[in-house]
Amino acid sequence: MVQELAHMPNTINVKRSTTVYRHMRDPALMRYYYSIKTLNLVDRLDISGSSPTDIFIGRFGYPKVFIGPLVPPEFGDTSILGRPELWRDMPIDKIVDMRSRLVRGIHLSNIHDVEKGKIEEQVRDLALAERPAVAEMRFSSKPFMKISLNDEVQPFGPSAELKQVELYNIKAERQMESLYLDTDAKATTAILELYNKGLATSKIQQGLSAGLFGIKSQRKFVPTRWSITAVDDTISKDLREEIKQNNLVDAVYAYYNVALDNRWLIFFIPGKWQYESIEAWYPKTIWNESGTDISIYSSYEGYGGRSTYAEIGGCYYAARLAVTEKLKELGKQGTVLILREVHDGYIMPVGVWNVREHVRQTLQTAPAVLQSPNEIWNFIAQRLEISSKSWIANSRILKDILTQRKMAEYIR
């Protein structure tokens, strides 16, 4: 989501949902709870542990930004801490608990200084690593207690200004290293090549953020939240153009799933490529904390895509990656509609990975096959709390379906 939307939501009033996260419903209490749990991390000037090869590049002050590794005070296989692809079945409190153990070292750097300085080199090497690496960080002052929570990026724990960082047992991921050494390949080429070779999306995003890809003179650090969306956008655009060569889906396919108290309803509808994602945020959720009505936001693109940034932000591109992957798998193209109800059990943001991975998960379920677009209305009523009428009011695709139905009835 983007801040610009905050002042212009569409709202409706419907019954409240029953949340599945009753043991810790208050975001402030959860933040306090995990702040207390990390007290041992802030009363020190150094930390050592096995970094899950995770880094964070900030965006404030751009082009001078804070860069640095994320390190937990534990050794061994910590790779799960940096792999959101593995978090699908975790509850929010476990995700926050897991990620709050990561201490962020921060060092002010210019985005163009990817080849300058010892700390810049260590950040780059960490992003290149194929498995967790032992890291030692020394700080100029004790870490400050602030757990980062954002709907674009994964949470992490306390932060401290870096004085020194050392890495041990580093082994570069072979395919990433090959693209890093190819200083004539564009960043887009590197992203697509690594994706097509099966590298995890999250790992490619780390590489882009660390300035590993692109023509040598153009390489730079990319703020983490920007790199996540850039990779989702780049890959899904490529897949979108590929699936446009396919035949249309032969029926309406409806996929449904519930995860983290988000209800996902995804339709593949016969027709040329169109894509729309609509999010309905209940009161007491991150984008509707003080509201009394449900806020609805939507973004759409036609066959030719869109030229402006999506109104609902990074979630739009993360979901587009998942649906284009599925259409490629099916060997089809179609009109895609995503309806997302965010209920009040989703009390804290955990990152845009939540959208990408849970749309992927939803599309792995067995779909209901509807023989006519007219059956969509009943299916919405059976699976979601918000009425079809409210979804139609916020959807270009649903309006088109309704208009086409009325025209067909008139002709008869």
DOLUMRO-369524 format. One record per residue (C-alpha): residue in three letters; x, y, z. Coordinates in pm, whole numbers, plus 50000, padded with zeros to 5 digits. Layout:
ALAXYZ;...
***
This chain:
MET500005000050000;VAL501105036149956;GLN500575065950179;GLU498885085449905;LEU495875062449940;ALA495315070250304;HIS493065099850234;MET490925084949959;PRO489565050450051;ASN486195036749949;THR484445024650263;ILE481585001550345;ASN480074989350668;VAL479614951950714;LYS479704927651003;ARG483074922151175;SER484974890051115;THR485874863951375;THR489644864151409;VAL491804833751464;TYR494494853051654;ARG492824859051989;HIS495824853952215;MET497544886552114;ARG495164909851935;ASP496764943452017;PRO499664954351791;ALA501074976852064;LEU501134947852309;MET502854925752055;ARG505494952251986;TYR506064956252361;TYR506254918752414;TYR508924913952150;SER510814944852264;ILE511114928952608;LYS512254896252451;THR515084914252270;LEU516424932952575;ASN519484910252582;LEU520314921752228;VAL520484958852310;ASP522734958052617;ARG525954951152425;LEU528404965752176;ASP528904934551968;ILE527064904351839;SER528024872851656;GLY525974845851491;SER525054829351163;SER523494854950930;PRO520854840050697;THR522654859850421;ASP520084887150480;ILE520814924250440;PHE518784956050463;ILE519244987350255;GLY517285017350379;ARG515685044450166;PHE515595075450389;GLY518155101650289;TYR518525086649940;PRO521035086449770;LYS522865083750103;VAL521285054450282;PHE521975030450568;ILE523214996350460;GLY524114965950666;PRO523694929050749;LEU521054912450964;VAL522544888951226;PRO520884868151501;PRO522754858551823;GLU522774821751726;PHE524784798051514;GLY523864770351274;ASP521394768250988;THR519494801051020;SER518474801850653;ILE514754800950735;LEU515094835750890;GLY515764850350544;ARG513534828450328;PRO509904840950329;GLU509064813450082;LEU509184790150386;TRP506874810450612;ARG503484803050457;ASP502084782150742;MET503494803051028;PRO501224825051244;ILE502064861951272;ASP503444859351625;LYS505924832351521;ILE507084852751220;VAL507614883751434;ASP509304863051707;MET511654847451452;ARG512554879751272;SER512834901351586;ARG515994881851677;LEU517784897251379;VAL519964926851474;ARG520554951751194;GLY523944967951159;ILE523745002050994;HIS526415020750801;LEU525825052650602;SER526855048750240;ASN526215064449904;ILE524185041449677;HIS526945043449413;ASP529675031349650;VAL529054994049600;GLU532734988549519;LYS534125011549790;GLY534775004750155;LYS535144973850374;ILE531584973650504;GLU530174978050153;GLU532264948150045;GLN530974926950334;VAL527354935550258;ARG527904925749896;ASP529614892949992;LEU526834883950232;ALA524164888849966;LEU526224866349735;ALA526484838049989;GLU524604805849920;ARG524204795650286;PRO524324811950631;ALA527664827850711;VAL529224834651050;ALA529214872051116;GLU530694893651389;MET529474929351426;ARG530954956251651;PHE528874987251719;SER529685023551790;SER526875024052045;LYS524384999652188;PRO521524988651958;PHE518355009051986;MET515114991252060;LYS512844993651761;ILE511314963951586;SER510754973351222;LEU507274964351097;ASN506214973550747;ASP503764959350494;GLU506454960650222;VAL509434943950393;GLN509974916150645;PRO510264926051014;PHE513584927251197;GLY514794936051546;PRO517074962351705;SER519544983551503;ALA522974997651581;GLU525605018051400;LEU528374995651269;LYS531965000751371;GLN533214968651214;VAL531844936851057;GLU533674904550975;LEU532354874450783;TYR533644838950793;ASN532974806750598;ILE531534825650300;LYS530774805549989;ALA529224823949696;GLU526074811249528;ARG527454799549195;GLN524744813248965;MET524614847049138;GLU528384849649132;SER528344843148757;LEU525974872648700;TYR527944894048946;LEU531094888048742;ASP529264895548416;THR529634933348419;ASP528134937148070;ALA524754921148151;LYS521874944248242;ALA520154940148578;THR516944928848405;THR518894901548225;ALA520394889548554;ILE517034889148733;LEU515304868948461;GLU518204844948413;LEU518424837048784;TYR514654832848812;ASN514534809348514;LYS517304788748675;GLY515114784048982;LEU516724807849231;ALA514354819049506;THR512684852649445;SER513834865249785;LYS517464857349704;ILE517294876049373;GLN515804905749557;GLN518734905649802;GLY521184905049512;LEU519544934749341;SER519474953949668;ALA523194947649724;GLY524114961249380;LEU525294927849243;PHE523664931048901;GLY523824953848602;ILE526414970748384;LYS529424977948603;SER529255015848580;GLN525525015548670;ARG525584992748974;LYS524245007049298;PHE522614997849625;VAL518834996049594;PRO516615001749900;THR515194968350010;ARG511554977749968;TRP512244990349613;SER514234959449515;ILE511404936349625;THR508894953549398;ALA511424957549114;VAL512064920049101;ASP508354911049123;ASP507584936448849;THR510414925848618;ILE509654888648633;SER505874892248607;LYS506154915448305;ASP508254889348128;LEU505794861548216;ARG502864883348114;GLU504204887847762;GLU504864850547739;ILE501364839647843;LYS499784863847593;GLN500764838347327;ASN498614811347492;ASN494984801447432;LEU492354814947670;VAL491244796047979;ASP488144775847888;ALA486054782948198;VAL486014804648508;TYR488444790248762;ALA487904801649122;TYR490604796149385;TYR490004802349756;ASN492274802250060;VAL492574817150411;ALA495994826350553;LEU496974850250836;ASP493284859850858;ASN493404871750496;ARG490744856650272;TRP491894852049914;LEU489504846749624;ILE491154845349281;PHE489344842048949;PHE490784832048612;ILE488164842748357;PRO488034835447980;GLY489364865647793;LYS492584882947698;TRP494994893647970;GLN493584918348218;TYR494534919948581;GLU492934936048882;SER493724932749251;ILE491304945949514;GLU492044947549886;ALA489444952850158;TRP490984962850491;TYR488864957950802;PRO489094982051096;LYS492074976251329;THR494264963951045;ILE497454981950944;TRP495925003250664;ASN492725009950857;GLU493785011751222;SER491425039351335;GLY488585033951091;THR485105021451172;ASP484275010150818;ILE486054987050577;SER488405004950335;ILE488704991549982;TYR491544998649739;SER492074985549388;SER494544986249099;TYR493974974648739;GLU495794969348413;GLY494564960548066;TYR496214940247793;GLY499024965247748;GLY499884967948117;ARG500095000748305;SER502495030248295;THR502015043248651;TYR502805028048988;ALA499925007249122;GLU497705024049378;ILE497954994549618;GLY501744994349600;GLY504084964549607;CYS501324939649682;TYR500014944349328;TYR503264933149168;ALA503844904749414;ALA500414890349333;ARG500914895948960;LEU504054874748975;ALA502144846049137;VAL499214846648892;THR501404848948582;GLU503434819548711;LYS500244799248739;LEU498994808748393;LYS502344798748245;GLU502064765348426;LEU498574760348280;GLY499714771347933;LYS496834796447923;GLN496064833447936;GLY493024849848085;THR491494878348279;VAL492614876848643;LEU490754891248941;ILE492004889649299;LEU489684897749590;ARG491414900349927;GLU489624905450257;VAL492084915550530;HIS490384907550860;ASP491394920351201;GLY493454889451285;TYR496094904651056;ILE497164927751335;MET500684935451218;PRO502354938750878;VAL504914911950795;GLY505964921850444;VAL504804919550084;TRP505984883350074;ASN502684875850248;VAL500874884549925;ARG503254866949686;GLU503474834649883;HIS499844832049984;VAL498624839149631;ARG501004811749518;GLN499584789249789;THR496004797649693;LEU496694788749331;GLN497994754649439;THR494554745149572;ALA491984727349360;PRO489834753949190;ALA486074754449155;VAL485204754048786;LEU482364777748697;GLN480714774048359;SER479674810348330;PRO480924843948458;ASN477424848548599;GLU478214822048862;ILE480884844949007;TRP478334864149215;ASN477164833549409;PHE480724821949461;ILE481694855549610;ALA478694854349841;GLN479624819449961;ARG483274827050038;LEU483514863650139;GLU481714885650390;ILE481644916550171;SER478784916549923;SER479164913149546;LYS477604947649515;SER480474963349710;TRP483124944549512;ILE481464955149184;ALA481534991549294;ASN485304989449320;SER486084966649026;ARG486444974348658;ILE486464937548565;LEU483294929248759;LYS481534959548612;ASP482474947248264;ILE481094912448338;LEU477844927148467;THR477504950248164;GLN478164921947919;ARG475544900448090;LYS472934927648064;MET473744933247695;ALA473384896047625;GLU470004895147797;TYR468824925447598;ILE469854909347268;ARG467924877947350;
***
